[in-house]
Amino acid sequence: MENIEVGENSARFNFAEGEMLLIDKPLTWTSFDVVGKVRNSLKPLKLKVGHAGTLDPLATGLLIVCTGKLTKRSTATRPKTKNIQGQLHWVEPPLL
């Protein structure tokens, strides 16, 4: 995840009122790690930052991160169900 620049480019965003950031969560990072990186990047603004649903550390994918006042409404973005995809490989036990 690249650093979020807070400065002249942040004028396009209103992080205090609330922004929804769509972040491709890297493998092995927890959702809390991602929120921490965003929070530290926005530290000069002293804002609330939260995610709208946890992803397993061994999962990659879209993580919705909200800032400011939008953190209180982030539950509205959560799906009612969660789909998990994977592959299972059955291996025959060796014959003794």
MARDORO-740290 format. One record per residue: residue in three letters; x, y, z of N, C-alpha, C in turn; residue number from 1. Coordinates in steps of 0.02 Angstrom, whole numbers, plus 50000, padded with zeros to 5 digits. Each point is the difference from the previous one (the first is absolute). Layout:
[kenu ALA,[X,Y,Z],[X,Y,Z],[X,Y,Z],NUM]
...
# end
This chain:
[kenu MET,[50042,49941,50000],[49958,50059,50000],[50045,50062,50000],1]
[kenu GLU,[49986,50045,49957],[50039,50061,49996],[49978,50048,50055],2]
[kenu ASN,[50046,50046,50018],[49983,50049,50050],[49948,50048,49974],3]
[kenu ILE,[49957,50022,50044],[49949,50050,49983],[50030,50068,50017],4]
[kenu GLU,[50006,50042,49951],[50029,50066,50010],[49947,50047,50029],5]
[kenu VAL,[50016,50031,50056],[49956,50051,50029],[50034,50067,49988],6]
[kenu GLY,[49968,50041,49962],[50030,50064,49982],[49959,50033,49947],7]
[kenu GLU,[50033,50027,49950],[49965,50037,49948],[49951,49957,49962],8]
[kenu ASN,[50014,49936,49990],[49953,49956,49964],[49940,49980,50042],9]
[kenu SER,[50004,50007,50066],[49944,49981,50043],[49942,50049,49996],10]
[kenu ALA,[50009,50056,49967],[49945,50049,49993],[49942,49970,49961],11]
[kenu ARG,[50013,49949,49959],[49946,49968,49962],[49958,49954,50042],12]
[kenu PHE,[50023,49984,50060],[49965,49954,50043],[49979,50035,50064],13]
[kenu ASN,[49945,49977,50028],[49978,50026,50065],[50001,49942,50049],14]
[kenu PHE,[50059,49985,50026],[50009,49943,50044],[49960,50008,50066],15]
[kenu ALA,[49990,50061,50023],[49963,50011,50062],[49926,49982,49992],16]
[kenu GLU,[49969,50022,49945],[49930,49984,49987],[49993,49926,49984],17]
[kenu GLY,[50051,49972,49968],[50000,49929,49987],[50016,49983,49928],18]
[kenu GLU,[50047,49956,49992],[50018,49973,49935],[50001,49925,50006],19]
[kenu MET,[49981,49967,49946],[50003,49928,49997],[50059,49981,49955],20]
[kenu LEU,[50049,49966,50029],[50060,49981,49964],[49995,49926,49984],21]
[kenu LEU,[50011,49982,49938],[49999,49930,49979],[50072,49977,49992],22]
[kenu ILE,[50020,49954,50043],[50070,49980,50004],[50007,49925,49985],23]
[kenu ASP,[50047,49984,49957],[50016,49930,49984],[50046,49975,50055],24]
[kenu LYS,[49972,49962,50048],[50038,49979,50058],[50053,49949,49981],25]
[kenu PRO,[50063,50013,50018],[50054,49953,49984],[49996,49936,50042],26]
[kenu LEU,[50028,49947,49975],[50004,49936,50035],[50041,50010,50064],27]
[kenu THR,[49979,49969,50053],[50029,50000,50067],[49984,50062,50041],28]
[kenu TRP,[49976,50054,49970],[49980,50058,50039],[49931,49987,50030],29]
[kenu THR,[49990,50021,50061],[49933,49996,50029],[49962,50063,49981],30]
[kenu SER,[49934,49998,50009],[49960,50060,49987],[50022,50056,50046],31]
[kenu PHE,[50019,49982,50062],[50024,50050,50048],[50065,50032,49976],32]
[kenu ASP,[50044,49961,49968],[50062,50027,49972],[49985,50054,49948],33]
[kenu VAL,[49952,49985,49956],[49982,50048,49947],[49972,50064,50031],34]
[kenu VAL,[49955,49993,50049],[49971,50058,50033],[50055,50041,50034],35]
[kenu GLY,[50048,49965,50030],[50055,50035,50033],[50042,50041,49951],36]
[kenu LYS,[50013,49971,49941],[50039,50037,49949],[49962,50062,49977],37]
[kenu VAL,[49935,49993,49989],[49959,50058,49979],[49998,50052,50056],38]
[kenu ARG,[49988,49976,50062],[49997,50046,50057],[50066,50039,50008],39]
[kenu ASN,[50056,49965,49993],[50065,50034,50006],[50011,50050,49944],40]
[kenu SER,[49976,49983,49940],[50006,50047,49943],[49959,50062,50010],41]
[kenu LEU,[49944,49993,50035],[49955,50057,50012],[50010,50030,50070],42]
[kenu LYS,[50053,49980,50034],[50012,50021,50069],[49996,50076,50011],43]
[kenu PRO,[50027,50041,49954],[49995,50072,50012],[49928,50025,50005],44]
[kenu LEU,[49953,49963,49971],[49930,50022,50001],[49962,49974,50061],45]
[kenu LYS,[50030,49952,50038],[49970,49972,50061],[49928,49976,49988],46]
[kenu LEU,[49992,49954,49953],[49934,49975,49981],[49989,49928,50021],47]
[kenu LYS,[49937,49983,50007],[49982,49930,50010],[50007,49963,49934],48]
[kenu VAL,[50025,49938,50004],[50007,49958,49942],[49977,49930,50020],49]
[kenu GLY,[49960,49968,49958],[49977,49933,50015],[49985,49962,49936],50]
[kenu HIS,[49995,49934,50006],[49985,49959,49942],[49928,49974,50004],51]
[kenu ALA,[49973,49981,49943],[49930,49979,49997],[49994,49924,49994],52]
[kenu GLY,[50046,49965,50031],[49997,49927,49999],[50070,49970,49998],53]
[kenu THR,[50011,49950,50039],[50066,49970,50007],[50014,49951,49945],54]
[kenu LEU,[50062,50001,49975],[50025,49949,49954],[50053,49960,50038],55]
[kenu ASP,[50001,49935,49991],[50049,49957,50031],[50070,50021,49978],56]
[kenu PRO,[50051,49995,50044],[50068,50019,49980],[50026,49962,49939],57]
[kenu LEU,[49977,49939,49989],[50022,49962,49942],[49956,50010,49939],58]
[kenu ALA,[49955,50049,50004],[49957,50017,49943],[50023,50066,49969],59]
[kenu THR,[49993,50004,49935],[50012,50064,49966],[49933,50022,49972],60]
[kenu GLY,[49994,50063,49986],[49937,50024,49971],[49984,50069,50023],61]
[kenu LEU,[49941,50021,49982],[49977,50068,50013],[49981,50009,50073],62]
[kenu LEU,[50030,50049,50031],[49983,50019,50069],[49975,50071,49997],63]
[kenu ILE,[49940,50011,50026],[49971,50067,50001],[50021,50034,50065],64]
[kenu VAL,[50033,50056,49994],[50024,50039,50058],[49965,50068,49998],65]
[kenu CYS,[49971,50020,50056],[49964,50063,50004],[50036,50048,50047],66]
[kenu THR,[49992,50065,49986],[50031,50052,50042],[49946,50046,50028],67]
[kenu GLY,[50019,50034,50053],[49957,50053,50029],[49931,49975,50019],68]
[kenu LYS,[49950,50041,49985],[49931,49986,50019],[49972,49939,49965],69]
[kenu LEU,[50030,49980,49944],[49976,49942,49963],[50013,49934,50038],70]
[kenu THR,[50045,50001,50049],[50015,49939,50037],[49938,49975,50038],71]
[kenu LYS,[49957,50045,50021],[49940,49980,50037],[49947,49968,49954],72]
[kenu ARG,[50004,50014,49936],[49952,49972,49952],[50029,49942,49960],73]
[kenu SER,[50060,49978,50017],[50034,49949,49960],[49964,49933,50002],74]
[kenu THR,[49959,49987,50049],[49963,49936,50003],[49951,49994,49942],75]
[kenu ALA,[49979,50055,49971],[49953,49998,49944],[50033,49971,49937],76]
[kenu THR,[50066,50000,49998],[50035,49974,49942],[50015,49925,50006],77]
[kenu ARG,[49988,49972,50058],[50015,49929,50011],[49948,49955,49968],78]
[kenu PRO,[50023,49949,49965],[49952,49953,49971],[49968,49957,50056],79]
[kenu LYS,[49941,49975,49986],[49966,49957,50049],[50032,49932,50005],80]
[kenu THR,[50031,49977,49946],[50034,49936,50000],[50071,50009,49974],81]
[kenu LYS,[50042,49952,50015],[50070,50002,49977],[50013,49936,49961],82]
[kenu ASN,[50026,50007,49940],[50018,49942,49959],[50075,49990,50004],83]
[kenu ILE,[50020,49939,50013],[50071,49983,50003],[50012,49946,49947],84]
[kenu GLN,[50049,50013,49957],[50017,49951,49948],[50068,49970,50015],85]
[kenu GLY,[50007,49938,49983],[50064,49966,50010],[50001,49936,49961],86]
[kenu GLN,[50055,49965,50004],[50008,49936,49968],[50020,49948,50052],87]
[kenu LEU,[49972,49941,49993],[50015,49946,50045],[50027,49942,49958],88]
[kenu HIS,[50058,49975,50017],[50030,49945,49963],[50002,49938,50045],89]
[kenu TRP,[49965,49948,49979],[50000,49937,50038],[50060,49959,49977],90]
[kenu VAL,[50035,49973,50048],[50058,49958,49985],[49986,49931,50028],91]
[kenu GLU,[50011,49950,49957],[49991,49931,50022],[50056,49982,50049],92]
[kenu PRO,[49982,49968,50055],[50053,49978,50046],[50041,49944,49967],93]
[kenu PRO,[50064,49996,50016],[50041,49948,49970],[49977,49931,50024],94]
[kenu LEU,[50005,49950,49957],[49983,49932,50018],[50057,49971,50040],95]
[kenu LEU,[49983,49967,50055],[50052,49970,50042],[50012,49928,49982],96]
# end
